[in-house]
Amino acid sequence: MSFLSLNQVSHQYFSEKNYTKALDNINMTVEEGSFISILGPSGCGKTTLLSIVSGLIRPTRGEVRLAGKQVQDTEAEIGYMLQQDYLFPWKTILENVLIGPKIQQKQTSAIKPKAIEFLKEIGLENVINAYPAELSGGMRQRAALIRTLITDPMLLLLDEPFSALDYQTKLKLEDLVSNLLKEFHKTSVLVTHDIGEAIAMSDQIYLMKANPGKIAEVFEVPIELRNLSPFQARKHLKYQLLFDRIWEELNTLESKHHV
């Protein structure tokens, strides 16, 4: 049995006069501990799909199961990291990180030392008592990641979490996030527009097409790339070969869409 499974998921948005079919018959299986990316053009329903996986939206048709249960019954087990860090500006970095356990009423005596240790591990030990406005964008995203991981979610959803960052910071964070997720054996789903990011971080890439959103193709990332850090994977010959294949397929989908 797959750890995460999407079975014939379709979704429609209704208005007074018409409806839009955002997703059509999405099937997907994700094994525990793996990292998959959902890649595709704007408007193909990537974020809608992530919202359905998180349990925030009920699909018009089909079902999503996490560890055998309907996702609506496992919402507390899912972590969600967005483009914006959404740290509370009036709380310190440590206080922000501890919000999840506080809301879930899981504030044991071990949580605070654990949060401090996590922050040290990602290089934020000197800003634990600082406020978000005093930190760079990359530092705030690191804090947001720890805020998500501290609740020990079964599944981590990443909605373009690096897109607002400069390229150098983005590359550094890709390595950091990849290492942390492997260390904690987290199952993760990334939504991105960035082909390179998808290849460098993933085990598998689901390429979507638009109108309605469907899975057009699934790419397996070569094991040689998976065993490298994202930064090192970008230098490998097989990275460029896979990049060219996905680029070509994306262009073909775009051409068909505009015909």
Secondary structure as UniProt FT lines:
FT   STRAND          4..14
FT   STRAND          19..30
FT   TURN            32..33
FT   STRAND          35..39
FT   TURN            42..43
FT   HELIX           46..54
FT   STRAND          61..66
FT   TURN            67..68
FT   STRAND          69..70
FT   HELIX           71..73
FT   HELIX           75..77
FT   STRAND          78..81
FT   TURN            89..90
FT   HELIX           93..97
FT   HELIX           99..103
FT   TURN            104..105
FT   TURN            109..110
FT   HELIX           111..121
FT   TURN            122..123
FT   HELIX           125..127
FT   TURN            128..129
FT   HELIX           132..134
FT   HELIX           137..149
FT   TURN            150..151
FT   STRAND          155..159
FT   TURN            161..164
FT   HELIX           167..183
FT   TURN            184..185
FT   STRAND          187..192
FT   HELIX           195..201
FT   STRAND          204..209
FT   TURN            210..212
FT   STRAND          213..220
FT   HELIX           223..226
FT   HELIX           230..233
FT   TURN            234..235
FT   HELIX           237..258
//
